[in-house]
């Protein structure tokens, strides 16, 4: 088993609010992120997952952690805002750099 560090980049821009039917794009994105972080954390006890929002203010919602409860809470507190895509990708790489042992970095845009 290989140790992995994964930063999940969540798009909570205005395009996630386009008046979709239930489930909305935001809800589907949250479900997909939940699935990914559960799989990553179950695969190896030393895996770490982080969470980043890609809206008007790029925010690292959670640095690399193994606490699924903290990640779920932060993920479901997201609300749609304006957009800033390129800056958010660079933040995802820099936020993963504080990890001492970084064997693999998965940057995902859902």
ChimeraX commands (.cxc) that place a marker at each C-alpha (Angstrom):
marker #1 position 0.00,0.00,0.00 radius 0.5
marker #1 position 1.30,3.40,-1.00 radius 0.5
marker #1 position 0.79,6.45,1.16 radius 0.5
marker #1 position -1.17,9.14,-0.68 radius 0.5
marker #1 position -1.98,12.77,-0.04 radius 0.5
marker #1 position -5.01,14.02,-1.95 radius 0.5
marker #1 position -6.27,17.59,-2.17 radius 0.5
marker #1 position -9.93,17.73,-3.23 radius 0.5
marker #1 position -10.73,21.00,-5.02 radius 0.5
marker #1 position -14.43,21.78,-4.80 radius 0.5
marker #1 position -15.96,24.16,-7.34 radius 0.5
marker #1 position -18.38,26.31,-5.37 radius 0.5
marker #1 position -18.58,29.05,-8.00 radius 0.5
marker #1 position -21.73,30.72,-9.26 radius 0.5
marker #1 position -22.13,28.03,-11.95 radius 0.5
marker #1 position -23.09,25.56,-9.23 radius 0.5
marker #1 position -26.26,27.58,-8.57 radius 0.5
marker #1 position -27.82,27.47,-12.05 radius 0.5
marker #1 position -31.30,26.48,-10.89 radius 0.5
marker #1 position -30.85,22.76,-11.37 radius 0.5
marker #1 position -33.39,20.17,-10.44 radius 0.5
marker #1 position -32.81,18.11,-7.31 radius 0.5
marker #1 position -30.08,17.00,-6.75 radius 0.5
marker #1 position -28.23,20.19,-7.67 radius 0.5
marker #1 position -24.72,20.30,-9.08 radius 0.5
marker #1 position -23.39,21.31,-5.68 radius 0.5
marker #1 position -25.05,18.34,-3.96 radius 0.5
marker #1 position -23.71,15.92,-6.58 radius 0.5
marker #1 position -20.25,17.39,-6.18 radius 0.5
marker #1 position -20.43,16.98,-2.40 radius 0.5
marker #1 position -21.50,13.34,-2.80 radius 0.5
marker #1 position -18.61,12.66,-5.19 radius 0.5
marker #1 position -16.12,14.32,-2.82 radius 0.5
marker #1 position -17.50,12.24,0.08 radius 0.5
marker #1 position -17.00,9.07,-1.94 radius 0.5
marker #1 position -13.42,10.00,-2.90 radius 0.5
marker #1 position -12.35,10.94,0.60 radius 0.5
marker #1 position -13.89,7.81,2.12 radius 0.5
marker #1 position -12.08,5.59,-0.41 radius 0.5
marker #1 position -8.76,7.37,0.11 radius 0.5
marker #1 position -8.93,7.23,3.90 radius 0.5
marker #1 position -9.96,3.56,3.96 radius 0.5
marker #1 position -7.27,2.46,1.49 radius 0.5
marker #1 position -4.37,3.17,3.86 radius 0.5
marker #1 position -4.42,4.36,7.49 radius 0.5
marker #1 position -1.65,6.86,6.71 radius 0.5
marker #1 position -3.39,8.50,3.73 radius 0.5
marker #1 position -4.35,12.14,4.13 radius 0.5
marker #1 position -7.00,14.22,2.38 radius 0.5
marker #1 position -7.35,18.00,2.22 radius 0.5
marker #1 position -10.17,20.23,1.03 radius 0.5
marker #1 position -10.00,23.46,-0.98 radius 0.5
marker #1 position -12.79,25.70,-2.25 radius 0.5
marker #1 position -12.41,27.35,-5.65 radius 0.5
marker #1 position -14.66,30.36,-5.37 radius 0.5
marker #1 position -14.09,34.11,-5.10 radius 0.5
marker #1 position -11.74,33.73,-2.13 radius 0.5
marker #1 position -9.64,30.62,-2.56 radius 0.5
marker #1 position -9.71,28.91,0.81 radius 0.5
marker #1 position -7.97,25.87,2.19 radius 0.5
marker #1 position -10.91,24.53,4.16 radius 0.5
marker #1 position -8.91,21.68,5.62 radius 0.5
marker #1 position -5.21,20.96,5.40 radius 0.5
marker #1 position -4.08,17.36,4.94 radius 0.5
marker #1 position -5.80,15.31,7.62 radius 0.5
marker #1 position -7.04,11.81,8.36 radius 0.5
marker #1 position -10.16,12.99,10.21 radius 0.5
marker #1 position -13.15,12.24,8.01 radius 0.5
marker #1 position -15.61,14.05,10.31 radius 0.5
marker #1 position -13.73,17.32,9.96 radius 0.5
marker #1 position -13.69,16.99,6.17 radius 0.5
marker #1 position -17.42,16.16,5.98 radius 0.5
marker #1 position -18.29,19.16,8.13 radius 0.5
marker #1 position -16.23,21.57,6.03 radius 0.5
marker #1 position -17.55,20.12,2.78 radius 0.5
marker #1 position -21.20,20.58,3.73 radius 0.5
marker #1 position -20.68,24.16,4.93 radius 0.5
marker #1 position -19.80,25.35,1.42 radius 0.5
marker #1 position -22.03,27.85,-0.36 radius 0.5
marker #1 position -21.78,29.06,-3.98 radius 0.5
marker #1 position -19.71,32.21,-4.52 radius 0.5
marker #1 position -17.88,33.91,-7.42 radius 0.5
marker #1 position -15.13,32.13,-9.39 radius 0.5
marker #1 position -11.28,32.10,-9.32 radius 0.5
marker #1 position -10.03,28.82,-10.88 radius 0.5
marker #1 position -6.32,29.27,-11.66 radius 0.5
marker #1 position -5.38,30.70,-8.29 radius 0.5
marker #1 position -7.16,27.85,-6.51 radius 0.5
marker #1 position -5.10,25.19,-8.31 radius 0.5
marker #1 position -1.86,26.83,-7.22 radius 0.5
marker #1 position -3.16,26.97,-3.64 radius 0.5
marker #1 position -3.88,23.23,-3.71 radius 0.5
marker #1 position -0.25,22.48,-4.57 radius 0.5
marker #1 position 1.13,24.84,-1.91 radius 0.5
marker #1 position -1.17,23.52,0.81 radius 0.5
marker #1 position 0.08,19.99,0.14 radius 0.5
marker #1 position 3.70,21.10,0.49 radius 0.5
marker #1 position 3.49,21.24,4.31 radius 0.5
marker #1 position 3.13,17.46,4.38 radius 0.5
marker #1 position 6.44,15.88,5.43 radius 0.5
marker #1 position 6.10,12.64,3.51 radius 0.5
marker #1 position 4.45,13.31,0.18 radius 0.5
marker #1 position 4.52,10.27,-2.05 radius 0.5
marker #1 position 1.63,11.07,-4.36 radius 0.5
marker #1 position -0.45,14.18,-4.88 radius 0.5
marker #1 position -3.85,13.84,-6.48 radius 0.5
marker #1 position -5.34,17.14,-7.50 radius 0.5
marker #1 position -8.96,16.60,-8.51 radius 0.5
marker #1 position -11.44,19.01,-9.87 radius 0.5
marker #1 position -14.96,17.66,-9.44 radius 0.5
marker link #1:1,2 radius 0.2
marker link #1:2,3 radius 0.2
marker link #1:3,4 radius 0.2
marker link #1:4,5 radius 0.2
marker link #1:5,6 radius 0.2
marker link #1:6,7 radius 0.2
marker link #1:7,8 radius 0.2
marker link #1:8,9 radius 0.2
marker link #1:9,10 radius 0.2
marker link #1:10,11 radius 0.2
marker link #1:11,12 radius 0.2
marker link #1:12,13 radius 0.2
marker link #1:13,14 radius 0.2
marker link #1:14,15 radius 0.2
marker link #1:15,16 radius 0.2
marker link #1:16,17 radius 0.2
marker link #1:17,18 radius 0.2
marker link #1:18,19 radius 0.2
marker link #1:19,20 radius 0.2
marker link #1:20,21 radius 0.2
marker link #1:21,22 radius 0.2
marker link #1:22,23 radius 0.2
marker link #1:23,24 radius 0.2
marker link #1:24,25 radius 0.2
marker link #1:25,26 radius 0.2
marker link #1:26,27 radius 0.2
marker link #1:27,28 radius 0.2
marker link #1:28,29 radius 0.2
marker link #1:29,30 radius 0.2
marker link #1:30,31 radius 0.2
marker link #1:31,32 radius 0.2
marker link #1:32,33 radius 0.2
marker link #1:33,34 radius 0.2
marker link #1:34,35 radius 0.2
marker link #1:35,36 radius 0.2
marker link #1:36,37 radius 0.2
marker link #1:37,38 radius 0.2
marker link #1:38,39 radius 0.2
marker link #1:39,40 radius 0.2
marker link #1:40,41 radius 0.2
marker link #1:41,42 radius 0.2
marker link #1:42,43 radius 0.2
marker link #1:43,44 radius 0.2
marker link #1:44,45 radius 0.2
marker link #1:45,46 radius 0.2
marker link #1:46,47 radius 0.2
marker link #1:47,48 radius 0.2
marker link #1:48,49 radius 0.2
marker link #1:49,50 radius 0.2
marker link #1:50,51 radius 0.2
marker link #1:51,52 radius 0.2
marker link #1:52,53 radius 0.2
marker link #1:53,54 radius 0.2
marker link #1:54,55 radius 0.2
marker link #1:55,56 radius 0.2
marker link #1:56,57 radius 0.2
marker link #1:57,58 radius 0.2
marker link #1:58,59 radius 0.2
marker link #1:59,60 radius 0.2
marker link #1:60,61 radius 0.2
marker link #1:61,62 radius 0.2
marker link #1:62,63 radius 0.2
marker link #1:63,64 radius 0.2
marker link #1:64,65 radius 0.2
marker link #1:65,66 radius 0.2
marker link #1:66,67 radius 0.2
marker link #1:67,68 radius 0.2
marker link #1:68,69 radius 0.2
marker link #1:69,70 radius 0.2
marker link #1:70,71 radius 0.2
marker link #1:71,72 radius 0.2
marker link #1:72,73 radius 0.2
marker link #1:73,74 radius 0.2
marker link #1:74,75 radius 0.2
marker link #1:75,76 radius 0.2
marker link #1:76,77 radius 0.2
marker link #1:77,78 radius 0.2
marker link #1:78,79 radius 0.2
marker link #1:79,80 radius 0.2
marker link #1:80,81 radius 0.2
marker link #1:81,82 radius 0.2
marker link #1:82,83 radius 0.2
marker link #1:83,84 radius 0.2
marker link #1:84,85 radius 0.2
marker link #1:85,86 radius 0.2
marker link #1:86,87 radius 0.2
marker link #1:87,88 radius 0.2
marker link #1:88,89 radius 0.2
marker link #1:89,90 radius 0.2
marker link #1:90,91 radius 0.2
marker link #1:91,92 radius 0.2
marker link #1:92,93 radius 0.2
marker link #1:93,94 radius 0.2
marker link #1:94,95 radius 0.2
marker link #1:95,96 radius 0.2
marker link #1:96,97 radius 0.2
marker link #1:97,98 radius 0.2
marker link #1:98,99 radius 0.2
marker link #1:99,100 radius 0.2
marker link #1:100,101 radius 0.2
marker link #1:101,102 radius 0.2
marker link #1:102,103 radius 0.2
marker link #1:103,104 radius 0.2
marker link #1:104,105 radius 0.2
marker link #1:105,106 radius 0.2
marker link #1:106,107 radius 0.2
marker link #1:107,108 radius 0.2
marker link #1:108,109 radius 0.2
marker link #1:109,110 radius 0.2
view
